[in-house]
Amino acid sequence: MAGYYRQEDLPRFAQIGAEAPALWQKFNDWYGSVFAEGALNEREKALIALAVAHAVQCPYCIDAWTQACLERGGNLEQMTEAVHVAAAIKGGAALVHGLQMRNAAAKISM
């Protein structure tokens, strides 16, 4: 098997709305509003989306937001830095949950 994720699936994303068109439309309306120019410009939002895509490890999102970043004037240096920010946050979140382990261990050890 080449891989679980198939690149040809990304353009088929809209098919997920076939049996629930009203919900799909609401999602699209909201999604479009989220990524429209606002307090953050479209490039900044694309960089955030790329970082989040790496944090949640969605290969479809990584492909799509890599392209979006480049189309909106982002460059490889900015994109790499955004990925490092996401990795640092995800790593820190994993480490801070070590306190949960320490709390559980303390209870068990009593």
RODO-2510 file (C-alpha; in nm, 4 decimals, decimal comma):
residues 110
     n   res          X          Y          Z
     1     m     0,0000     0,0000     0,0000
     2     a     0,1421     0,3352    -0,1028
     3     g    -0,0172     0,5147     0,1905
     4     y    -0,3390     0,5643     0,3750
     5     y    -0,3891     0,9177     0,2458
     6     r    -0,4325     0,9611    -0,1280
     7     q    -0,3443     1,2917    -0,2912
     8     e    -0,6268     1,2506    -0,5409
     9     d    -0,8781     1,2642    -0,2524
    10     l    -0,8142     1,6319    -0,1727
    11     p    -0,9973     1,7648    -0,4816
    12     r    -1,2886     1,5371    -0,3887
    13     f    -1,3376     1,7036    -0,0482
    14     a    -1,6747     1,8525    -0,1442
    15     q    -1,8180     1,5033    -0,1895
    16     i    -1,8441     1,4825     0,1889
    17     g    -2,1393     1,7195     0,1600
    18     a    -2,3331     1,5102    -0,0930
    19     e    -2,5773     1,3647     0,1577
    20     a    -2,5947     1,6773     0,3746
    21     p    -2,5856     1,9728     0,1339
    22     a    -2,7323     2,2260     0,3768
    23     l    -2,4691     2,1472     0,6387
    24     w    -2,1942     2,1482     0,3764
    25     q    -2,3063     2,4927     0,2601
    26     k    -2,3033     2,6253     0,6173
    27     f    -1,9528     2,4904     0,6639
    28     n    -1,8383     2,6525     0,3390
    29     d    -1,9938     2,9870     0,4293
    30     w    -1,8283     2,9829     0,7712
    31     y    -1,4947     2,8581     0,6356
    32     g    -1,4921     3,1308     0,3715
    33     s    -1,5645     3,3963     0,6333
    34     v    -1,2881     3,2689     0,8602
    35     f    -1,0265     3,2978     0,5874
    36     a    -1,1411     3,6317     0,4446
    37     e    -0,9269     3,9383     0,5020
    38     g    -0,9895     4,0809     0,8477
    39     a    -0,7650     4,1829     1,1371
    40     l    -0,5241     3,9290     0,9845
    41     n    -0,4475     3,9315     0,6159
    42     e    -0,4896     3,6239     0,3968
    43     r    -0,1157     3,5396     0,4045
    44     e    -0,1077     3,5488     0,7835
    45     k    -0,4172     3,3289     0,8043
    46     a    -0,2656     3,0838     0,5573
    47     l     0,0514     3,0611     0,7688
    48     i    -0,1581     2,9939     1,0801
    49     a    -0,3568     2,7310     0,8919
    50     l    -0,0356     2,5661     0,7709
    51     a     0,0987     2,5535     1,1258
    52     v    -0,2257     2,4054     1,2581
    53     a    -0,2295     2,1536     0,9723
    54     h     0,1070     2,0281     1,0940
    55     a    -0,0045     2,0231     1,4572
    56     v    -0,3098     1,8109     1,3734
    57     q    -0,1031     1,6170     1,1161
    58     c    -0,3494     1,6408     0,8271
    59     p    -0,1627     1,5692     0,5022
    60     y    -0,4506     1,7045     0,2943
    61     c    -0,4413     2,0324     0,4866
    62     i    -0,0617     2,0481     0,4660
    63     d    -0,0783     2,0186     0,0869
    64     a    -0,3608     2,2702     0,0520
    65     w    -0,2182     2,5286     0,2920
    66     t     0,1345     2,4988     0,1523
    67     q    -0,0091     2,5977    -0,1846
    68     a    -0,2232     2,8709    -0,0280
    69     c     0,0757     3,0183     0,1540
    70     l     0,2776     3,0363    -0,1646
    71     e    -0,0138     3,1843    -0,3599
    72     r    -0,0616     3,4534    -0,0931
    73     g     0,3015     3,5628    -0,0920
    74     g     0,4398     3,3424     0,1820
    75     n     0,7845     3,1970     0,1400
    76     l     0,9590     2,8810     0,2543
    77     e     1,1358     3,0617     0,5400
    78     q     0,8063     3,1910     0,6834
    79     m     0,6344     2,8565     0,6312
    80     t     0,9166     2,6660     0,8010
    81     e     0,9096     2,9055     1,0956
    82     a     0,5323     2,8590     1,1277
    83     v     0,5790     2,4806     1,1349
    84     h     0,8418     2,5172     1,4070
    85     v     0,6023     2,7314     1,6110
    86     a     0,3359     2,4602     1,5809
    87     a     0,5857     2,1904     1,6764
    88     a     0,6980     2,3877     1,9817
    89     i     0,3403     2,4367     2,0997
    90     k     0,2556     2,0708     2,0407
    91     g     0,5742     1,9594     2,2163
    92     g     0,5069     2,1908     2,5097
    93     a     0,1505     2,0626     2,5346
    94     a     0,2765     1,7048     2,5468
    95     l     0,5273     1,7934     2,8175
    96     v     0,2863     1,9910     3,0342
    97     h     0,0547     1,6885     3,0330
    98     g     0,3391     1,5182     3,2185
    99     l     0,2040     1,7021     3,5207
   100     q    -0,1142     1,4961     3,4838
   101     m     0,1037     1,1843     3,5000
   102     r     0,2820     1,3154     3,8079
   103     n    -0,0506     1,3940     3,9776
   104     a    -0,1835     1,0458     3,8987
   105     a     0,1380     0,8843     4,0195
   106     a     0,1242     1,0847     4,3422
   107     k    -0,2312     0,9646     4,4106
   108     i    -0,1404     0,6027     4,3422
   109     s     0,1728     0,6250     4,5571
   110     m    -0,0169     0,7513     4,8622
***
